Amino acid sequence: MKNKTVRLIVILVTILIVLDQTSKILISNILQFPFGNDYFKIEISNNTGLALGFNDGSNVKNIFIMIFVLVIVIRFVKNQIELIDTKTAVALSMILAGGMGNLLDRIFRGAVLDFIKIGNFPIFNIADILVFVGAILLIIFLVIFTKKIEV
């Protein structure tokens, strides 16, 4: 089970990072000007901050913060690999891939490339979606798992 779970996580993380980076390459090479409307728009924005612009402008510090968080998640996965089921592996893979995708942006672009704008919500990218959805799924799975133990 351990090797199967590790293999699943590595494959998913790789595929999701490729998806994120490909979307950013395509958008940055094709998009000449923003398009869309007030509700949904594609426009390029370079985000030097963390989530929702927190810690804006300190790329080196943000790189170290992201590496620290990713190391914690990777250590958790490594230490708990026997307890991780397929659903949890998918959620953790999404979080890892999103974090690594944005970390690659910070290292090679100097900022995270965001390009999806919905209404008044801050602009975001595929990696942000992966982290958000992965975290929500992880919380849901942990709550379900915890309830099963209490019963």
Backbone bond lengths (Angstrom), bond angles and torsions (degrees), N, CA, C in turn:
res aa  C-N    CA-C-N  psi(-1)  N-CA   C-N-CA  omega(-1)  CA-C   N-CA-C  phi
1 M - - - 1.460 - - 1.522 111.17 -
2 K 1.324 116.17 -39.60 1.457 120.97 -177.77 1.530 111.11 -59.30
3 N 1.334 117.49 -50.46 1.463 120.70 -178.64 1.524 111.69 -64.81
4 K 1.325 116.95 -37.80 1.457 121.40 178.78 1.540 110.50 -63.79
5 T 1.312 117.19 -42.27 1.464 121.79 179.35 1.521 111.06 -66.94
6 V 1.312 116.86 -44.84 1.466 120.75 178.38 1.524 110.02 -61.16
7 R 1.318 117.15 -44.19 1.467 121.73 178.96 1.530 110.55 -60.56
8 L 1.330 116.79 -44.66 1.462 121.49 178.49 1.527 111.14 -59.46
9 I 1.316 116.21 -46.87 1.468 120.44 -179.24 1.525 110.55 -62.62
10 V 1.312 117.76 -46.64 1.475 121.06 -179.47 1.525 111.22 -61.61
11 I 1.330 116.97 -44.04 1.470 120.32 180.00 1.524 111.25 -64.61
12 L 1.341 116.59 -47.43 1.466 119.99 -179.76 1.523 112.28 -63.22
13 V 1.322 116.72 -44.79 1.469 120.12 179.60 1.530 109.91 -60.16
14 T 1.306 116.94 -44.02 1.467 120.76 179.94 1.532 111.34 -61.97
15 I 1.332 116.68 -49.21 1.470 120.69 179.99 1.524 111.07 -60.57
16 L 1.329 117.00 -43.95 1.470 120.59 -176.92 1.531 112.05 -69.62
17 I 1.324 117.61 -35.97 1.475 120.05 176.02 1.528 109.50 -65.35
18 V 1.330 116.73 -43.44 1.469 120.31 178.16 1.529 110.03 -60.21
19 L 1.326 117.18 -44.14 1.469 121.28 177.56 1.525 111.33 -59.27
20 D 1.324 117.11 -47.52 1.469 121.53 179.77 1.525 111.41 -62.05
21 Q 1.311 116.83 -50.60 1.463 120.40 -176.88 1.523 111.76 -67.27
22 T 1.325 117.49 -36.79 1.467 120.76 177.17 1.521 110.34 -63.14
23 S 1.334 116.94 -43.01 1.473 119.81 179.12 1.525 110.42 -61.18
24 K 1.314 117.40 -39.94 1.472 121.13 -179.02 1.530 111.21 -69.93
25 I 1.319 116.88 -39.26 1.473 120.59 177.97 1.528 109.85 -64.95
26 L 1.326 116.17 -46.64 1.467 119.62 -179.80 1.527 111.44 -61.72
27 I 1.312 116.81 -48.35 1.469 120.51 -179.15 1.530 110.45 -61.55
28 S 1.322 117.31 -45.87 1.471 119.25 -176.43 1.525 112.40 -69.44
29 N 1.349 118.17 -26.86 1.467 120.68 179.96 1.527 113.58 -90.72
30 I 1.331 117.62 -24.66 1.463 120.66 -174.70 1.526 112.56 -100.58
31 L 1.321 117.00 -40.60 1.468 120.83 -172.62 1.529 111.08 -71.92
32 Q 1.309 115.88 116.14 1.467 121.11 178.45 1.526 111.29 -92.68
33 F 1.316 116.73 -31.85 1.465 121.83 179.59 1.520 108.19 -153.75
34 P 1.323 117.42 155.91 1.470 119.79 -178.85 1.521 111.23 -59.56
35 F 1.333 115.68 147.40 1.458 118.72 173.16 1.524 109.52 -141.25
36 G 1.310 115.48 153.53 1.454 122.26 -178.73 1.515 109.59 133.22
37 N 1.315 116.14 -155.45 1.458 121.07 179.64 1.529 109.60 -136.72
38 D 1.325 116.58 -165.54 1.466 120.43 -177.54 1.526 112.95 -67.70
39 Y 1.325 117.86 -20.32 1.460 121.28 -175.75 1.522 113.11 -97.29
40 F 1.328 117.06 -32.27 1.464 121.57 178.77 1.522 108.66 -146.58
41 K 1.308 115.86 125.09 1.457 120.18 -177.42 1.525 109.37 -142.06
42 I 1.329 115.29 145.24 1.456 121.93 170.90 1.521 106.53 -106.19
43 E 1.322 115.34 116.05 1.462 120.32 178.71 1.522 108.50 -150.20
44 I 1.301 115.90 141.22 1.463 121.11 -175.99 1.523 110.12 -83.56
45 S 1.331 114.03 134.90 1.453 121.29 176.32 1.527 107.64 -143.12
46 N 1.305 116.78 133.74 1.455 121.15 176.12 1.516 108.67 -97.96
47 N 1.324 115.56 114.68 1.453 122.45 -175.34 1.528 109.30 -99.04
48 T 1.322 116.33 114.88 1.457 120.17 178.43 1.528 111.88 -93.53
49 G 1.325 116.41 -5.96 1.461 120.60 179.26 1.516 111.56 -94.81
50 L 1.313 114.23 -177.08 1.460 120.30 174.58 1.522 107.61 -91.84
51 A 1.309 118.57 -149.41 1.461 122.24 -178.22 1.526 111.01 -55.56
52 L 1.332 115.31 129.14 1.466 123.28 177.73 1.525 112.76 55.93
53 G 1.335 117.01 30.93 1.456 121.39 175.89 1.518 114.84 82.23
54 F 1.326 118.72 3.94 1.465 121.96 178.43 1.520 109.77 -61.50
55 N 1.326 117.17 139.34 1.468 123.93 178.52 1.532 110.98 61.83
56 D 1.302 116.65 40.66 1.458 122.86 -176.75 1.526 112.18 -63.07
57 G 1.333 115.76 135.50 1.455 121.88 169.84 1.514 116.60 94.40
58 S 1.325 119.81 -7.62 1.458 120.99 -177.90 1.526 109.29 -109.67
59 N 1.333 116.36 77.60 1.463 120.97 -173.40 1.526 112.40 -62.52
60 V 1.316 118.37 -43.19 1.465 120.59 -178.16 1.527 110.01 -63.80
61 K 1.324 116.56 -44.80 1.465 120.12 178.28 1.529 110.20 -63.34
62 N 1.322 117.20 -41.39 1.470 120.87 179.28 1.523 111.65 -65.12
63 I 1.321 117.93 -36.02 1.470 121.11 176.66 1.529 109.28 -61.91
64 F 1.323 116.98 -45.53 1.465 119.86 179.48 1.528 112.17 -65.78
65 I 1.325 117.51 -38.33 1.469 121.04 176.58 1.523 109.75 -62.13
66 M 1.332 116.87 -45.75 1.469 120.41 -178.94 1.528 111.52 -65.39
67 I 1.326 117.10 -40.75 1.468 120.02 178.23 1.529 109.34 -63.19
68 F 1.330 117.51 -42.85 1.458 122.10 178.79 1.530 110.97 -58.56
69 V 1.321 117.00 -47.97 1.469 121.40 -179.80 1.525 110.68 -63.97
70 L 1.332 117.23 -43.96 1.467 120.20 179.36 1.530 111.70 -63.28
71 V 1.329 117.25 -38.33 1.471 120.82 177.61 1.529 109.85 -63.06
72 I 1.323 117.49 -41.08 1.468 120.90 178.35 1.530 110.07 -61.87
73 V 1.332 117.22 -45.98 1.468 120.67 -179.58 1.531 110.04 -64.14
74 I 1.324 117.43 -44.27 1.469 121.08 -179.72 1.532 110.54 -63.22
75 R 1.330 117.71 -42.17 1.472 120.66 178.03 1.522 111.20 -63.66
76 F 1.348 116.32 -39.78 1.459 120.37 177.11 1.529 109.95 -60.14
77 V 1.323 115.51 -47.73 1.469 119.72 179.85 1.521 109.97 -60.53
78 K 1.317 116.86 -46.06 1.469 120.86 -178.64 1.528 111.05 -61.29
79 N 1.323 117.30 -44.12 1.463 121.23 -176.95 1.524 113.44 -74.75
80 Q 1.323 117.52 -24.53 1.467 121.52 -175.98 1.534 112.79 -112.12
81 I 1.310 118.38 13.97 1.460 122.48 -170.87 1.533 112.06 -55.58
82 E 1.304 118.44 -34.07 1.472 121.17 -179.07 1.529 111.67 -68.22
83 L 1.342 117.46 -25.15 1.459 121.23 -177.13 1.526 113.49 -95.31
84 I 1.327 116.78 -5.62 1.464 120.73 -174.60 1.523 110.07 -85.66
85 D 1.341 115.68 118.68 1.458 119.99 176.17 1.529 109.59 -86.76
86 T 1.311 117.14 177.68 1.464 121.52 -175.34 1.524 112.23 -61.68
87 K 1.329 117.67 -43.85 1.472 120.55 -179.46 1.525 111.04 -61.72
88 T 1.320 116.26 -44.29 1.461 120.29 179.74 1.524 110.49 -66.79
89 A 1.324 117.56 -37.00 1.469 121.39 177.39 1.527 110.68 -61.47
90 V 1.335 116.70 -40.04 1.468 120.34 178.22 1.536 109.66 -64.50
91 A 1.333 117.44 -46.28 1.464 120.99 179.98 1.532 110.95 -61.31
92 L 1.320 117.09 -45.78 1.472 120.63 178.69 1.524 111.36 -64.98
93 S 1.323 117.40 -36.40 1.470 121.15 177.55 1.525 110.73 -62.91
94 M 1.330 116.39 -40.57 1.469 120.17 178.44 1.526 110.85 -62.63
95 I 1.331 116.37 -44.40 1.469 120.61 179.81 1.525 110.45 -63.71
96 L 1.328 116.86 -46.90 1.467 120.65 179.61 1.527 111.65 -62.20
97 A 1.328 117.25 -46.16 1.464 120.85 -178.42 1.531 110.89 -63.47
98 G 1.318 116.98 -44.03 1.463 119.75 178.84 1.518 111.76 -62.29
99 G 1.323 116.29 -45.32 1.468 120.02 178.15 1.517 112.31 -62.58
100 M 1.327 116.13 -43.10 1.467 120.17 179.94 1.530 111.38 -69.18
101 G 1.338 117.28 -37.24 1.462 120.38 177.85 1.518 111.74 -60.92
102 N 1.331 116.73 -45.53 1.459 119.86 178.64 1.529 111.74 -71.48
103 L 1.332 117.19 -32.20 1.464 120.27 175.74 1.529 110.34 -64.00
104 L 1.326 117.27 -41.97 1.470 120.29 176.54 1.529 110.79 -59.21
105 D 1.320 116.96 -40.95 1.470 120.46 176.77 1.524 110.69 -59.05
106 R 1.311 116.46 -48.04 1.470 120.32 -177.85 1.522 111.17 -60.83
107 I 1.326 115.81 -41.07 1.464 120.07 -177.44 1.529 111.08 -71.93
108 F 1.335 117.95 -46.11 1.464 120.83 -172.21 1.532 114.77 -97.29
109 R 1.328 118.45 -21.70 1.460 121.20 179.23 1.527 112.58 -108.96
110 G 1.338 117.00 -17.18 1.461 120.97 -177.36 1.524 113.19 85.63
111 A 1.334 117.15 -5.25 1.463 122.99 178.39 1.519 107.51 -166.05
112 V 1.321 115.67 163.59 1.458 120.57 177.44 1.524 108.84 -84.68
113 L 1.333 116.40 130.06 1.461 121.45 178.37 1.527 108.82 -85.06
114 D 1.319 116.10 112.01 1.459 122.71 175.76 1.517 107.94 -105.99
115 F 1.347 116.42 149.14 1.470 117.30 -177.26 1.528 115.02 -152.40
116 I 1.321 118.69 -2.53 1.461 120.68 -179.74 1.527 108.87 -105.21
117 K 1.314 115.99 123.60 1.467 121.52 -179.19 1.520 108.70 -123.93
118 I 1.329 116.51 119.97 1.464 122.20 177.87 1.526 108.14 -121.69
119 G 1.322 116.05 115.71 1.469 121.27 179.20 1.509 112.00 54.20
120 N 1.325 116.09 -134.27 1.466 121.50 -179.86 1.520 112.97 -93.36
121 F 1.324 116.42 4.98 1.454 120.83 179.97 1.527 109.27 -70.55
122 P 1.341 118.32 145.59 1.471 119.74 178.45 1.529 111.60 -57.33
123 I 1.308 116.11 149.46 1.457 122.63 -178.75 1.537 109.44 -67.43
124 F 1.333 117.19 144.57 1.457 121.44 -175.06 1.517 110.79 -146.88
125 N 1.345 116.71 -175.99 1.469 122.06 -178.62 1.523 110.60 -140.81
126 I 1.313 116.99 -176.79 1.467 122.32 -178.57 1.530 110.92 -61.47
127 A 1.330 117.52 -41.90 1.470 120.75 179.98 1.525 111.00 -60.39
128 D 1.323 116.79 -40.42 1.466 120.46 178.03 1.526 110.89 -62.94
129 I 1.325 116.50 -40.70 1.465 121.03 177.66 1.525 109.58 -62.03
130 L 1.330 116.93 -43.57 1.462 120.84 -179.96 1.529 111.70 -60.41
131 V 1.322 116.92 -45.75 1.464 120.46 179.74 1.525 110.39 -63.44
132 F 1.327 116.67 -46.31 1.461 121.02 -177.98 1.527 111.54 -63.16
133 V 1.323 116.80 -52.06 1.469 120.68 -178.23 1.529 110.12 -65.55
134 G 1.333 117.55 -41.69 1.462 120.75 177.91 1.521 112.02 -60.30
135 A 1.327 117.44 -41.35 1.472 121.14 179.39 1.531 110.97 -66.87
136 I 1.326 116.98 -42.79 1.468 120.70 178.03 1.532 109.98 -61.84
137 L 1.334 116.72 -46.57 1.466 120.15 178.48 1.527 111.34 -61.14
138 L 1.323 116.60 -42.15 1.461 120.37 -179.88 1.526 110.49 -61.71
139 I 1.317 117.11 -43.48 1.468 120.98 178.21 1.530 109.73 -61.81
140 I 1.320 116.14 -46.81 1.475 119.64 179.41 1.528 110.51 -59.30
141 F 1.327 117.52 -46.76 1.462 120.80 -178.52 1.536 111.25 -64.36
142 L 1.334 116.92 -37.88 1.461 119.78 179.17 1.524 111.07 -68.30
143 V 1.330 117.18 -38.52 1.464 120.53 177.66 1.518 110.02 -65.01
144 I 1.320 117.91 -44.88 1.467 121.77 178.35 1.524 109.73 -62.16
145 F 1.337 116.56 -44.45 1.456 120.98 -179.33 1.522 110.59 -62.94
146 T 1.329 116.73 -43.10 1.462 121.74 -179.82 1.526 110.52 -63.72
147 K 1.319 117.31 -42.40 1.477 121.05 178.79 1.524 111.13 -63.62
148 K 1.335 117.35 -37.18 1.467 120.64 178.34 1.517 111.13 -64.34
149 I 1.322 117.13 -36.69 1.460 121.36 -179.46 1.537 109.62 -69.69
150 E 1.329 118.53 -40.05 1.454 122.05 -177.10 1.523 112.51 -69.24
151 V 1.317 117.88 -25.52 1.471 120.98 -176.65 1.456 112.11 -73.83
